[in-house]
Amino acid sequence: MPYAAQHLAAAPTRADVDRLPGATVIEFGTPWCGHCQRAQPLIEAVLKDRAGVAHVKVEDGPGQRLGRSFGVKLWPTLVFLKDGQEMARLVRPQGSGELEQALQQLPGA
């Protein structure tokens, strides 16, 4: 399940995220966020051919428990997980190089 263009209708629980198998990138943001919109081409380019990396796009905002459990303060925030454990994090990525570097922290990605 490579790049996901749409946010999930309902965010998973933290327990669900902690049980995710394999390599996963959780992207926190909103559809109207300018920083999120500018980052989408970078994120898509890096993830589109990575069939072994799940991309979960979660709409974040005040009172959203999943984002708070990860300490998200700015959008987009990308959390790179391996078997539910955080391996890397990027906040407002500016280039594909830093995304590639973060993906290298995920064994098997």
C-alpha angles and dihedrals in degrees: 000000000000127000116358114207096192132060116244115263089230126019118239119244121257089249089056091050092048089056096050110127123223128355117345135171114203113198117199118198144092134263092243097048111114093208089052092049092050092050096051098085090051094047093046094048092052097042103035096088097036102098090168094061120077116214116207115187112200125188107228134195144127112332095012103140100203094055091046092050088058093044093242112178105155132039135269098030116170119200116196113209135187113196090340095309121116111243101166142356135205127192117199097345114215102190144021091245094069091046091051090048092052091049089054087065088066111082109226095018 
